[in-house]
Amino acid sequence: MEDKHRAEKVVQIIKEYKSLPNKDLIYALDFLKEDFDRTKDNIINLTKHLDKLENSYNLILKEYQNRTVTK
């Protein structure tokens, strides 16, 4: 089942969790855990990327400022 369909199923489970069997709750828990882990990994990777961008920007900016300083 593709992620969009799985997500839609989980949304329904969340809406009706009180009346659904445990197997549906486990299905939702598994999906939410996978989504959480994937989101956390993406945030970590984006944070690393952002740090590298900032370092590169600062490096280039410093060189530019050194070249354009009036003497």
N, C-alpha and C positions, 0 to 999 in steps of 0.2 A: 504494500500500500504506500503510495507516495506521501511525502511529508505534509502536503496541503490537506489531503484527506485524513491523515492521522491527526493533524491539528484540529480539524473540524470535529472529528470524533471526540477528541479530548475536551473541546469546548462544551460539547453536549454532555459529556460525563461530569464536567465541573458544574454545569447548570442543574443536573439531576442526580448528583452524587448520593443523596440520602436514600434514593429508591433503587439504586443499581447494585448488582452483585459485586462481590470482592474482586472477581477477575477483571471487571471493568475499572475498578479503582486501581488495581495493580497496573493495568495497561496505561492509565493516566499517569501514575507515579513514574513508570519507566520512561514515558515520553517526556515528562517534565524534567526528570533527572538528565536525560540526554540533551534536552534543550538548554538546561542550566549549564551543563559542562561545556557545550559548544559555545554558548554566549560568553562564559568566563574565559575560555581559550581565545576567543576573538578579541575580547577586551585586553587581555594580556598582550597579544600580538600587536594590536593597535597602539597600545601604550609604548611598547618597544619601538615601534615604527615612529611614533611621535617624538620620542626621545632622540632618535637618530636624526630626524628632520631638524629638530631644534639645534642639535650639535652642529650639523652641517650649516644651517643658517647662520649661527653665531660665528663659525669659522670663516665663512665667506664675508660676513659683515665686518668682522675685525680686520680682515685683509683689505677690504674696500676702504674702511675708515683710515687705515694706515697709509694707503695710497693717496687719499684725498685730503689729508691734513695739510693745512697751510703752514708753510715754514717761513 
